[in-house]
Amino acid sequence: ADVKPEQIIEWLGSYPRVLLIDEMNNCTSLLEKSIPSTNLAEFLKDNFLSKEDQYLVFSSHIVSTVGQLSSYMDSGSSRPIAIHELPLIRNVTNAAKIFRWPELNAGKALFYGLVPALIHIARLEELRKTQHLSFQKVEEAIDVCVKD
């Protein structure tokens, strides 16, 4: 069933809102200037950027997504665009020791994007919840991996 923009706006009401979009770079219509992509950008701008307590947060491993989206949003807004990178492990051998995962190799680490939290979750899955690192140990491991 098609959902019209007016229905979404009615459902959202006047509540504060944050729209989270994962991998916005997969929205291929943003690559070409077209009526649907312009409509999408205007909807996002009007309902998640223009008013107080409304925000748009998206992830992308392709930085150019910011430019593609901003080209549609001619706005006088003074809101900054903040780009935050995830912390990454710098040394796979050290990470294997910290996460107590001797089988961790460069291929596995790359598969999980070198992101300590994803590697930790993958390790937990492998252990099938029979053993895991404490929250404090996870924080320490992430700090050490990011610094190396």
N, C-alpha and C positions, 0 to 999 in steps of 0.2 A: 504494500500500500504506500502511496506517495504521501509524504508529510510536507505540508506547505510551510514556508517560513513564518507565516502569521500564527500557525499552530504552535510552533516552537516558542515564539515570543510570548504567546498567551500562557503556555505551560511554565516558562521561566518566571513570568511575573516581574515584579520589581526587586526581587532578591539580588543580593550581591552574587557574582558568578565568576567562575574561572573555567574556561574551556581548555582541556588538555588534548592535544592531538599528537599522537605518536607517529613518527616517520612521515611528516607532512610532505617530504620530497616525493612520496609515492602518489601524491595528487597530481597526476600528469597534466590535468587541464590547466594548471598554473603555468606550464611551459609555453602555452600559446595564448595570445590575447584573443579571447572569444567572449561571447555573451555569457555562457555559463560560468566561466572563470571570473569575469567581472562581477557577476551577481554573487558568487561565493565570497569574493573579497569584500564587496560592499556589505554583505550580511555580517561577516566577521567584524568588520570595522564598526558598523552601526550597533551591533549587539554585544561586542566583547572588547572594544577599544575606546569608543567615543565617550562613554559616560563613566562617572565615578563608580568605583567598586565593581568594575567589569574588566576582565583580563583574558588574554589569550596567551597560552604557553604551548609551544610545540617543540618536539624533538626532531632532529634530523642529523644524519651523519654527513650531510652535504651542506656546507655553509652557504652555498649560493641560493638556497631556499629563501633566505631572508630577503635577498634582492628581488627574487621573483615575486614574492608576496608584497613587498613594499612598493613595487612598481604600480600596483593597482590602488594603493591606498594613499591617495593625495590627501594629506591631512596637515593641519596646523598644530597637531598635538606635540607637546614637548616631552612626551614619554620616551625614555630611551629604549633601545633594543639591547638587551643583555644577552651575551653569549657565554655560556658556562660549559667548560669541558669536564667530562668525568675524570676522576683520578685514574691513572693507569699504573699497572705494575711495570717496573723498569727492569727487573731481573727475574726470569722464570725459575732459575735454580733456587734463589732465595725464597720465592713465593711457594715453591713446592715444599720447602722445609717448614715455612710458617704455617701453611695450611695443612701440614701433615699429609701431603698427597705426593708420594714419590713418583707416581706415574704421570704427574703433570709435566707436559713438555710444551715446546713452543707452539706446536699445532693446536693442542687443546687450549692453551692460553689465548691464542689468536681467535679461536672459535668463539670464546667468551669475551672477545673484544678487549682483552687485557684488563678488564674491569674487575677489581678485587671482589666486589659484592657478588658478581655473577659467578666468579670462580668459586667463591665460598658456597653459594647455593648449589652449584654443580657438585661440589665435594659432598655436601650434605646428602644430596640425592644419591650419590654413589654409595655412601655409607648406609643408606636406607634408614636414617634416623637412629642408628644404634649408638652413635657417638657423634658429638658436635662440639664446636668451639663455643665458649661462653661469649656473651656480648662484649665484655671487656677484651677478651682475646681477639675477637674479630676487629675491634677498633684498633688495637695495637698492631695487628697484622696489616691492616690497610695502611696505617701510618708508615710502617717499616717498608712495605712494598712500594709505596708512592715515592718515598725518599731515595730508594736505591736506584 
